[in-house]
Amino acid sequence: MNPMSSNPAAAFYASPAARAVAAAVRATHSLSTEAGTALAMRLFLTPLARGRRARLLNVPPHWRPHRHRFESGIVVSWQRRDTAGRPRVLLAHGWAGDAQQMRALGEAAAAAGFDPVLLDLPAHGASQGKRATLPQWVRALFSASAGLGPWHGVVAHSLGALAAAHAVARGLTVERLVLIAPSPPPALFLRWFAAGLGLTEALAERMEQAILRREGVGVDQFGPDWLGARVTRPTLVLHDSDDRTAPLATGRALAGALRGARLQVTQGLGHRRILEDPAVIASAMQHLRRD
């Protein structure tokens, strides 16, 4: 995949406000590479809330929030009382998303005989934090699993799909995986991000090293090659051909790398509508129900 093709960051930085932010990063970077890299990291690790407040105000009463201690803060899971005792399914959102975006899948999981758990990952939804990293999300999945697992299945979207796959590669107990619109590998997205700011790949390389120093996990461990050698659970990858945030080539590469994975391609749904499409939901439930 050409790192500069289908660059979602380029579209984001087309807006006037975003262009001003990019100009500020470039100006800082020109004065100090270290300061410019630190500012770019701060931007990269800060999610932009999109409709989070409205979704939290409209959660049906049968979904109850539960607070869990995680590192220096709190993460929130959403559970139902009427499904307790059934095989559990964890549902994880993507970057700048939240647990309520997974609610249609959660309702379907309940109807299919499972006990669904929707998780707000750090710095998202009702969970605490302003910034987050992908390795931190993986730790949050393990932390939630210690109290809520084991899982029959995990259904995850976008960057959450990479976090889930990495967690399984690291030993998270799960029978079946559904990965919806998996995000491009972080190494590639960092290059898109640098290009969107109008800077070179050298910035992306410095950011990679900063993440490695901070988290002790390299971004290469979220790519198809690394995951493909370690994830062996039956996996369904669902990806839309019109996805502008995570190009279809990303899903193809991941499905091709994972042993026992199957790719299902949809059309006209994009990156987020795919989460509520009845046919997509039916395919996900069918995969979870298989013996």
N, C-alpha and C positions, 0 to 999 in steps of 0.2 A: 504494500500500500504506500503510495507516495505521501510523505508526511505533510505536504502542503496542499494536497487535493482534498476537496470537501471539508475545508477547515471551518468548524462551527465557531471558533473564536474570532475569525475574520468577520463573520456576520454580526457577532455581538458588538465588536468594536466599530461597527459602522454608524452607531448612534452618536449624536453630538456629545452627550454626557460621557459616554464610554471613550470617545476620542480624546476628550479632555483628561480623563484618567490615564489613558495610555501616554499622552504627552507629558504628564507629570512624572510618570515612571521613567520615561526616556530622559527627561531633564535631570532627575535624581541620579539615574544611572550614568549620565555623562559626567557628573561631578564626582561620584563615588560608585564604583562597581559594587562594593559591599553594601552600601545603603540602597542602591537600586535593586539589588537582588533581594534584600530584606523586605523592601516595599512590595516587590513582585510576589514574594512568598506570602505576605500578609493578604494580598488580593486573592491569590490562588486558593488559599485555605479558608476563605470567608464565603459561606454560601449566601446567595441572595434569596430572601424569602419571597415566594410567589403564591399569594393567596392562602398563606398558612393560617392567618387569624380567622378568616372566614370558614375554612375547613374545620378548625377546632371548635368554632361556635355552633357547628351543625353536625356534631357527632351524635348518632342515635343513642338513646339511653341504654340499650342493651350492650353497648361497648363501654366497658369500665376501664379507666386508667389505673395503672399500678406503677408505683415509683420504685426504682431499683438504684442502689448506690453503685456508682461506677467511677473509679479513679477519684478525681476531685469534685465530682458533680453527681447529677441524677440523670438516668435515662428512664423513659416511660414506655411501658408496653400497654397495649389495649387488648382486653380479653372479654370473653362472654361467659356468663354463668351457666347458660343452658347447654354448653358443649363439654363441660368438664368430664374427664375420664376417657375421652376418645383419643385416638392417635393424634399427636400434635403436629401442626404445620406452622412454621415461622414464615412471616412475610416481611420483607425488608425493601424499603424504598431506595431511590437514587439521590444523587447530589441535588441540593436545593428543593428536594421533595419532602414528603412526610408520610407517616403511617396511613393517614386517611386516603391517600392516593391508592393504597392497596386494599381499600375496604370492599370494593366489588369482588375482588378475588377472595377476600376473607369471608364474605357472605356466601359465596359459592362453595368454599371449603367447608363451611358449617353445614350447608345443605347436602354436601357429599359425604357427610359422616365424620368429619375431622373436627379437631379443636384448634381453631386458628388463633394465632398470636400476632398482632401487628406491632412492630417495633419502631419507635422513633429513635433514630441513631443520633449520636452526639452532635450538638449544635443544630439540630433539626426538629421540627414539630414541637412537641411539648417538652422535649429533653433540654437540658441545660448546655450552655457553651455558645461561644460566638464563632469559633473556628474549629476545624476538625481535619484529620488526615485519614487516608485510606487505611494505614496500619492500625490507627485508633479504632476505626470502625470494625476491623477484624477482632480486636480485643473486646469490643463491646458485644459482638456476637458470641464470643466464648463466655463472657461474663453473664449475659442473659441466659445462655444455654445451661450454665451451672445451676441455675435456679428453676428454669422452666423446661429444659429438655428432659430426655432425649427427643429428637425430632424424627417423625416419619418422613417429612419433606420440608424443603426450604424453597420458597418462591421469592425471587429477588429481581429488582429492576435496576438497569443502568449501572452506576458505580456500585450500588449494593450487590449487583450480580457478581462483580469482580471480588468484592469483599467476601461474599458467601463462598465462591469457588476457592479463594485462597484459604478460608477457614477450613473447608473440607480437605484441602490439600494438607493442611496442618493437623488434621485429625479430628475435626468436628464430626460428631456422630450424626449421620443422616442417611436415610434409605434412598431418597430420590431428590433430584434437583430440577427446578424449573428456572431458567435464566432468561429474563425478558429484556430485549434491547440492551445487551451488555455494552458497557462503556468501552471506548477505545482504551488500549493499555496506557497507563500513566506516562510512560516514556514518550509515547507519540503525542499525547495530549499536551504535555509540557512544551513540546516543540510547536504545536499549534498555538498555545498560549503565548509563547515568546514571539512568534510571527505576528499574532494579532496585536501585540504591543508595538510592533515595528522594530523588534530587536532580533538578535541572531540566536542560533542554536547554542552558543556559548552560555547564554542565560539559562536555557533549559538544563544544560549540564551542571551548572552551579546549583540550580535548584534541586536536581537529583541528588547531588552530594549533600546538600543541606538536609533533605528528607532522610537520607541514610544516616547521617550523624544524629539527627533528632530521634528517629524511630528505631534504628538498628535493622531496618528492613529495606532492601533495595527495590526500586520500582520495577526492575526486571522480573521480580517474583509475582507480578500481576499480569504478565504477558502470556499469550497462548502456549509458547514453548515450555515455560516453567510449569504452568498449570496442567498442561496436557500430559506430562509425565507422572502426575501425582493425583489427579482426580479421576476416579474409576467408577463412581456411582452412576447409575442410569440418569442421563441428563437430557432434558428437552430445552433447546434454544429457540426462542420465538423472537423474530426480528422483522421489521417492516422495511420494504424496499424504498419507502419515501422518508425514512428517518434521516433528518438533517443534523441531529445532535450526535448520534452514534451510527455512522454509515453501515449499511448492510455488510460490507466487507469485513467489519469487525466481528459480527456474529458468525459469518462463514468461517473466518479464521479460527475462532474459539471452538466452534462445533467440530471443525476438522481436526483440531488438536486433541480434544477430549475423547478418550476411549469410551465407546458406548454412547456417544452423544448423537442426537438427532436434531436437525435444523428444520424448522417450519417457517416459511416466509409468507408474510401478509402484504397487502397493498393498501395504500391510502390512509393509514392510521397514524403515521408519524411516530414520535418518540413517547408521547404520553397517552394519547387516545387508545393505544394498544392495550393499556391496563384495564379498560372497561369494555372492550369488544367482546360480545357474547361468544363468538367462535374461538377467540383466543382463550377466554376463560374456560370454555368447554375442553379445549385441548390440554390446558394445564391440569384440570381436574382428572381427565382421563389418564394422563401420565402418572399422577399421584396415586390413582386407584389401582394401577397395574401391580400384579404380584411379582 
